Amino acid sequence: MSENPPAPVGGTGPRDTVRLTVAQALVRFLAAQHSERDGERQRLFPGAFGIFGHGNVAGLGQALLQNAVDPARDDAAEPEAPLPYYQARNEQSMVHTAVAYARTRNRLQTLACAASIGPGSTNMVTGAALATIDRIPVLILPSDVFANRAVDPVLQQLEDERALDVSVNDAFRPVSRFFDRIWRPEQLIPSALAAMRVLTDPAETGAVTLCLPQDVQAEAHDWPVDFFRERTWHVARPVPEPAALERAVEVIRGARRPVLIAGGGTIYSAASSALQAFAESTDIPVLDTQAGKGALRDDHELCIGGVGATGNDAANELAAEADVVIGVGTRYTDFTTASHTAFRNPDVRFVNLNVKSFDAAKHAAEMVVADARTGLEALTGALDGWRAPAAHRERAVRLRAAWDERVAPCFAPHDQELPAQTEIFGALNEMMGDEDIVINAAGSMPGDLQALWKARSPRQYHLEYGYSCMGYELPASLGAKMAAPDAEVVAIIGDGTFQMAPQEIATIVAERVKVILVILQNHGWASIGALSESHGSQRFGTKYRLRSEESGLLDGEKLPFDIPANIRSYGLEVQEVSSAADFRAAYRRAEASTEATAIVVNTNLYGPHPPGEGWWDVPVSQVSRLESTQQASAQYEAARAPQRHYL
C-alpha cells in the first residue's frame, strides 16, 4: 500500500493508477503472472530467491519484505497473493536452484533470482549461461549502477571510458535470451511484458535478465492498475506445417535402418506417450541424449539407451549404420554426435522435429518445426501402416541385450579395497522409485550414468550436461525437491564439485527440505584425470594432494580435508561408508528420515567404468618431448578420421 496514494479517479471504484516503487511494482507484477498448457494453469513464479547488498537491500529487498508482511492492495478488494521469498547463500547456486525447479516443472514455472550490484550480480552469469544453453527459463534480476549518475562511480562499478552506460551487467547480454536495463520507471512495463513472453516461449526460452539500477528500484511512480492484473501466458504447441510433414514422411518411408534420438524437448513437451506410440507403430529403435533419457522407459523393448560419446555400444552401433536419423527435441551437442563421428553411414539423412528452427535445421535435415508431442502424433498418423524392417528391430533388441550383459560386471564388487562408483550407481538405480529424481552434472559420473542408468520415468534422470557445470548438483536438489515434493531427490556429487559449492546446504537446512546428498570421495578429478591420462598428460594436476618437497609437484600425501565434518558443521546428518552394501543400508536410513541427509562414499578413483566405444574430440598436442603425448597424438589422429559434416 502506498504511503501517499493519489486521489481516486472516476468515482468510488478502483483507481486507474497506484503509486509504488519500481521494485514494489515488479514484485506485484510477478505475483500476478500465470502460465497455461493443455488446460493446466499455474503461477509462473511460485517464489523468488534473493541475496541482498547495497544495490538492492532497500529496493527489491524492501519490496519482497512488504509483499510478505503486508500484501494488502489499496486499489482492490482482495489482498494480492504474496510472492514467497527464499534466502540463498550463493548467487550462482540460486540460479541453479531455479533452473532445476523449472526443468522439473517442464519449463511451465520458474523462480526469480535477485542480487546486489557488482560481484553479487556477476556471480549469476554462469547460471544464466547454463539456463540459456539448456533452454530453461529463469528470471535474473541483477542490481546496477545509479541511473541518475549522482554517485559516479558507485562502489563496485566498472568504469568504461568509452561509454558511461556500460556496467558489468552487460556481461549478461550474450548469455541471455532477453536483456534489458530499466533506466526509467515507465520502462518496466514493456520490458516486463517482453520478459514474460520469452520465459513462456518453448522455442526462445532461457535466461531473461532485467537489470535494475539501484536508485530506480526505490523510485516511486504512478502505475496503471491494469499492469498488475492477472495474466495467463499460454504455452504453445505448434503443429507441423503440412508440406514439411510430407517431406519428412517421404524420407522416413525410404529408410531401412532408421533410429530416433529423443532429446530434452521430448520430456519438456510431455511427449513420452506420443513417443512410445510412434516407436510401437513404426518399430523404430529409440536412442536418447543426456536430457532425453527416460522419455521412453528403459524397460521398453525399443529403448536402446544413450547415444554418442558417453553412450552405450548398442546405441552407437545402430547410429553408425543408420540411414535415417530422426532427432526429436535435441540440439545435437558434440557428445550426442560423438564429435561428428557417431553417424558413419555415408548416405545418412536427418529428419529433425524441433520447436526451434535453429535446431531443426542442423545436419542439413528435413525440418519439422513443431512441438515434440504434436509433431510425433502427426508423424505417427502420416506413417500409418509403415514399419521399419523386422530384421532391424530384432537387431536393435539383440544389441541392447548384449550390452546389458556386457556391463553387468560394472554393478558387481571388484577385487579392490574401495567400490567403483558404478557399484553405487547400480545400487541407487535399484532402490530409487520410478518417480524419484537423481541429479548430476559433471565429472566422470555423467558418462557412467548415461551408459548404465535405467530411467523408468521422464523425470527420474536429471542430468545437466548442456553446460556440465560443476556446482550444479547440490542447489539443483533443492530446486527439484521444491518442484516435486512427493519425490525422493538424490544429488550425486563428486568431492571436487562439493568443494566448489557446498553453501546451499545451509538453505536446505533453513527451509527444512528433505533431500539426500550422495558425495563420492575419491580425492581427485576422476573424469579429467582419466582424460588427461588417455591424452598423454599423465593425470597432471588432477589429484588432491599436498605439494611434495621432493618433486615440487602436487603429488604428496592426500589433502586432510574432512568432508563429513564440513557437512556436519551445517547441521546435517552424515553417514560415511566404504562399500556398496553399507551404502545400501545408509540409503535406506536416509530414505526413511524426514530430514535431509548426506552419505559420503569412499570410492576408487580409477573405476572401473563402462566399456563404451564412443569418442569425444579433445585435441592432443601435435608436438611434444613426452612419449605419452606422442602416442596419444597418433591415436587422436586415427580416431578423428571418421569426423565429418553431415551434408
N, C-alpha and C positions, 0 to 999 in steps of 0.2 A: 504494500500500500504506500502510495507516495505521501510524503510529509506535507507538501503544499500542492494539492491537486488543483488543476484549473477548473474553472466554472463548468458545470454541465452544459452540454449542447443539445438543444432540441427537447426541452421539457424535462420530465422526471425519469425517462428511460436511461439505459446505459449510455455513458459518454462516448463520443466519437474518438476521443484520444485519452491516453493515460500517461502520466509523467513518471518515467522510470529512467534509471541509468542504462547505459548500453549493456553492461553486464547483466543487470536485472532483466532487461528485455530479452537478452539471448537465452538466459536460463528459462524464462517463462515460455519463450518460443519453442525451445527444445522439448519441454514437458508436454507440449500440445501436438507433437508430431507422431503419426502412426504409419505403419506400412501394412499392405494387404496383398495376399496372393491366394488364389483358389478359394476366396471367401473367408480366409482366416486373417483377422485383423489383430495387430498387437502394437504396443508402444514401440516406436522406433528407438527411443533412448530410455531404457529402464534405469539408467543411472549415469553418474559422471565421476571420474577419478580426478583428483587434483592434488598437486603439491604446490604450496604457496611460498612466495617470496615477495620482495618489494614490488615486483612487477604486477602482481595480481591479488595480493592478500586483501587489499581494500577495494578491489574491483570484483573479479569473479568470486573471490573468497567471500566477500560480504554478500554477494548475490545468492550464493549457494546457502549461506547461513540463513539469510532472510527467507529463502524458499523453504528451508527445512523447519524453521521455528514459527514462521508467520506467513503461511501461504495464502492468506485471505486476499481477495482482489476487490478493490473499491469500485470496479466497473461491472461486476457481475454478481449474481445472487449466490452462486456456489463457489467455495474455495477451489483453487486450482490443485490438481494432483501434484504433489511435490516430486522433485527430481532427486532421487536418493544420491547422497554423496558418499564416496568411498575414499579412504585415505591410503595412498600408496607410499612406497619408500624410495622408489627409483623411477625416474621419468620414462626411460626406455622400457622398463618392465611393465609399467601400467599400460603402455600401448600394446605390448604383447598380450596382456590380460584381455584387453578389449578385442584384439584380433581373434583370440581363441574363443571368446564369447560369441562374436559374430559368426565365426566358422561353425560352431556347434549349433547355432540357430539358423544355419543355412543362409546366412547373409541377410536375413529379414529383420534383424535387430543388431544394434551395436551400442557402444558406450562412448562418451566424450572424454577427452583427456586434456586437462589444463595444466600449464606450467608457467613458471616465472620467466622473466627476461634472461637472456644470455645462456649460460650453461644449462639451466633448467630446461629451456626450450630446445636447445640443440641436442640435448640428450635424447630427444624424441625423434631425431632424424632417422636413426637406424630403424626404429619401429615403423616410421612412415614408409621407408623403403620396403620393408618386409610386407606391409599391408598392400602396397601398390603392386609389387611383384607377384604376390599371391592372389591378387584380385579380391581382397577382403575389405569391406567398408569399415572405416574408423574415422571419427571426427577429432582433429587435433587443434587445440586452442593455445598456441604459444603467445606469451606476452611480448610486447615490443617497446620500442623507443617512444619518447614523447612526440605526439603529433604536432604540438604547438612549438616544439623546439625551444621552449623556455629554459629547459635544462639540457645543455648540449656540450659535451657528451654526458649522458647519464651513466651511472655505474654499470659496467659490463657491456657498454655499447661498442660495437665495431664502427670505427670511423673510416669511411671510404672517401678519399679526397676527390674522387671522380663524380660522386653523386651523393647528395645528402639524404636521399630517401632509401638508401641501401642499409640493411641490417643483417645480422647473422641469420635471421629467419628466411632470407632469400635462399638459403641452402635447402629449404623445403620445396622449392619450385620444381626441380627435376624429379623429385620422388613423390609428388602429389598428383592425384588425378584432377584436383581443382585447388587453386591457390588464390587467396585474396588478402588484402590488408585493409582494415576498416579505419581509414583516416578521419572520417566524419561519422557522427551517429547515424544519419539517414542512409549511409551506405550499407548498413547492416541488413536492411530489408531485402534488396535484390541479391545480396551476397548469400544470406542465409537460405533463401529460397533456391538459389542455384546449387548450394551445397547439398540440400536435401535431394535434389534431382539426381546428382551424381551418386550419392550414397545408396540410392534405391534403384539405380540403373544396372542391371546384371552384366551389361557389356562394358560399361565405363567405370565401374566402381573401383575403389581403392582408398588411399588416404586422401582426406579432404582437410585442408589447412586454412583456418581463418586466423590471421594474425591480429592481435588486439593491442594497440598502443596503450600504455598503462594509464595515461590521462584520459583517453577516450573511454576506457572501461568505466570510469567513475563519472563521466559526463552525463547530465540529465537531458532528456529530450521528450517531446510530446509525441507519443507513438500512436498510430491508428490502431484502434482496438481490433480491427479485423486481422491485423498481423498476428494476433495471438489466438485466433480461432483454431479449433481442432482441424487438423488437416490429415488426410489419408493419402499416402503415396502408393499408387498401385504398381506392383512389381510385375512387369510384363512377361508374357510367354510368347515371344514372336514365333510365328508359324513359317514353314519353308515357302519360298517363292516357287510356284508350280514348275516353272521351266528348270530351275536349279535342282529340284527334286527329281525331275525326269532325267536330267543328265547324270545325276548321282546313281540312280537306279540302273541306268544303262551300263555304267562301269561295273557295278556290283554284279549284275547278271552275267557279265562276261568272266567273272572270277572263277578260278579253280582252287586256289589256296588262300582265301581271304582270312583276315583277322580283324578284330575290332579292339581298339585301345580305349579303355574307359579312363577319362581324366577327372579332375576335381569337379568340373562343371556338371558331370553326371550326378554327383551327390548333391551339390548345391541346388540343383533344379528338382530334386526328389524324383529322379528318373529311374530308380532301381527296378521297379515293376515293369516299366517300359523296356528297360534293357534286357531283363530276363525274358520278356515276351518276344523281343526281337531275336535274341540268341536261340530260343527254342523254336521259333518259326523258321529260321534260316540255317540253323546248325553251324553258325559262325563262331569259332572259339573267341573267348574274351580274355584279353590281356589287360593289365592295369598299371597305372602310374602310382607314385607315392600318394598323391592326392586322391586318386580314384580307387584305391584298394578298399574293398567292401561294397562297392557299387553293385557287384554281383557276389553273392555269398560264396565263400571259399569252397564249401562242400557241394556246390553245383557242378555237375559233370563238365560243363563248358567253361568253367572258370579255370584258367591255366595259370594265372598269377602274374607277378611283376615282370615287366619287360625292361630291357636296357642295361645300363652299366651295373646296376645293383639288382638286376632281375634274376629270374631263375633260368636254367638252361632249357627247360621245356618251352617257355615263352619266347626265349631268344632264338631257338631253332625254328619255331614257327614264323617269327618275324623275319628271319634271314631268307626264308624261301617264299614269303607271301608275295602274291602278285597284285593284291589289292589290300590296302590298309585303310580301315575306316576309323578315323580319330574322332572321338566324341568328347567334347569338353576338355580337350588337352591343348596345351600350348607348346608341346614338343620341346621340353628342355633338353640339354645335352645328355642328361642321364637317361631320359626316355629313349633317345635315339642312339645311345652309346656313342656320343660324339660323331653322329652321322656314319656309323658303321653297322647299325643293327639291321637295316633293311637292305639286303645284298642282292636281291633279285634284280637283274639289270632292267627288267621291264616293269618294275613295281609302279603302281599308280596309287594315288591317295584320294580319298573322299573324306573331307573334313566337315563335321557337323559342329558348329560352334556359334554361340550367341554373339561373338565378337568377330567381325570380318577380318581383322588383323591376324587372328589365329587361324581362322578358317582358310585363309589364302596360303598358308605355309606349305612348302614342298610342292608347289605348282598343282595344288589339289583342285578337284571339283568341289566348289564351295557350296555348302548348305548353311546359310546364316539363319539360325533359329535356336530357340530354347531346346535344350537336350531332350526333354521329355516329349514335347510336341514333335520335334524332329524325328525321334526314334519311332514314335507312333505312326508318323506319316510314312517313314521308310518301311515299317513292318507291313502297313496296308498296301503300299505300292509294290512290295516284293511278294505278295501273297501267292503261294504255290511254288515259289522258287526256293531251292535249298542248295547249299554247298555240297559237293560230292561227299557221299557217305564215308569214303576212304579217308578224306581229310579230317572229318570229325573223329573217326576212330584213331587216327594217328595222334591227334591232339590229346585224346584221353590217355593213350598209352604213354606218351611223353610225360604227361603230368604225373602219372602213377610211378613212372621210373624215377622222376625227380624226387618225389616224396620218399621213395625207398632209399635213394642215394643220400638224402640229408637227414635221415632218421638218426644216425650217429651223433649229429650236432646236439641233440637233446639228451644224450646219454652221458653218464660220468666218464671222464677220461683219466688216464694214469698220470695225474698231476696233482699237486698239493691244493690248488685252488680251482674252482669251477670256471669253465668258459662262460662268457656272457650268454652264449646261445643256450646253455642249460637253463639259465634263469629265464630267458625269454620263453622257452618251451613250457616251463612250469607256470609262468604267468598267463600264457595263452590258454592253457588248460583250465586254470582256476577262474579267470575273469568271465563274467556273464556276457551274453550276446550284446546287450545294450550298454555295457560298461565302456569306458574310454581309456585307451592307452595313448600317452603323449610322448613324443620325442622329436628331435630336430637336427642334431649334429653329431659328428664324430663317426666312429665305426658302426654305431648302432643302427642308423637308418638302412645301411646296406644289408646287415644281418636281418633286420626286421622285414624289409621288403621281400627278401628271398624266402623267409621262413614263416612269417606270421600268417595265421589263418583267420582272416577277418570274417565275422559272422553277421555283421550288420553295417550299414553305411556310416554309422557314427563311431564304431568301435576303434578304428585305426586313425589316429590324429597325428600325422607326421607333417611338420613344417619343413619342406625340403625345396621350396622355391628359392628361399634365401638361406636356408640351412643355418639359422642364426643361433650360435651358442648363447645361452642365457634365456632362450625362449621357454624352455620346458616348465620351469618352476612357476613363473607367473601365469603361464598358459593353463596350468592345472586349476588355478583359482578361477580364471575366466570360464573354463569348460564346466566346472562344478556349479558356478553361478547360473550358467545357461541350462544345465541338466542336473538339477539337484537330486534326481532319482537315481543317477548313475554312480557307480564306483569309479572315481577318476584316479588314474595312476600315471604319474610322471616318472619316466626313466631318465636319469640324469647322470652323466659322466662326472668324475671328480674334477675334470678340467672346467666343464660348464658350471659346476656348483661353485667353484672358486670365483667365477666371474660375476655371478648374480644370485646370491642367496637371500637378498634383502626382503623379498616378498613373503618369506616365512613369517615375518612379523605381521604382515597384513592378513595372512591366512589365520594366524592365531587370534588377531584382533577381531576378525569377522566371524570367528568360530566356524570356519569352513572345513568340512571333513574331506581331506584328500590323502592319498598315500604317495609319499615320495620314495622312490627306489633309487638310491645313489650307488652306482657301480664304481668301486675304488680299485684302480689298477696302477696308480702312481705314474700316469703318463697320458699322452695323447695317442690312443691306440690307432685311430684311423690315419692320422698324419704320420705316425711312426711307421706303420706298415707301408704307406705310400712312399715315404722317404726311403725306406729300405728297398722297395721294389724299383725305385727310380735312381738308385745309386748313391743316395745321400746318407746311408748308414744310420738312420734314426737320429740324426744330429738335432739337438735341441728339442726333443720330443718326450723326454722323461723328466719327472720331477725329482731332481737330485741336488744335493749340496755341491758347491764348486770344490773340485779336488785341488789340494795344494800341489800334488804331484804333476797332474796333467794340465792344470789350469782350466779344465773344461767342467761342465756341469755333469760329471759322471761319478760323483762321490756317493755317500750314503743317501737313502731316501729322506726327503723332507719330513720333519717331525710334525707335520700338520695333522691335527686331530679333528677329522670331520664330525664324528659323533658328538664330541664335546662342543664343537661350534654350533651344531644344530640344537643341542640341549640348552645352550645359552639363550635361544629364542623362546624357550618354554615348551618345546615339542618333545614328545616321547620318541626315543630312538632305540631300535634293535639292530645289533651288528651280528652278521652271520658270515660264514665262510664255506658253505656248501649249499647245494640245491635243496637238499632235504630240510636243512634248517631254514632256508628261505621260504619253503612251502609253509612251514609251521608259523613263521613270523608273519607271512602274508595273511594267513587265516586269522591270526590275532588282530592284525591291523584292520582287516575286513569287518571283524566283529565289534571293533571300537566305534564309539560315536565321535571321536575326536581325530584330528589329523595326526598321522604317524609317519615317521621316516624309517626306512630299512636301509642300512648301509651294508652292501655286499662286497666282500673282498673277492676280486676275480683275477683271472690270469691275463696279463697284458697281451699275450701273444695268441690268444684264441684257444682252440681253432675256430675258424669262420667257415661259412658255407662255401662249397667248391664251385662257385659260379664262374662263367667264362666271359662275362660282359667286360667291355673295355671303356675307359674314360681317358680323354685326351689331356694329359698333363705333360707338356714338353720337357724334354731332358736336355741338359747342356750338350751341345754338339761337339765341344772340345773339352778335355779335362785331363789332368795328370792322375786322377784316381781311376784305378782299374774298374771299381764297382760302377762308376759313372759311365765309363766307356762301354761296358757290357750293357748297361741299361739303355744307353743311346741306340745301340744296334737293335735291341729288342723293340724300342719305341718306333724306329723307322719301319720295322717289319709289321708291327701291329696297326699302324695307321694306313697301311696300303689300301684297305677297302674303303677308306673315307671318301665321301663324295657328296656333292649337292644332289638333291632329288629333283630332277627336272622333267 
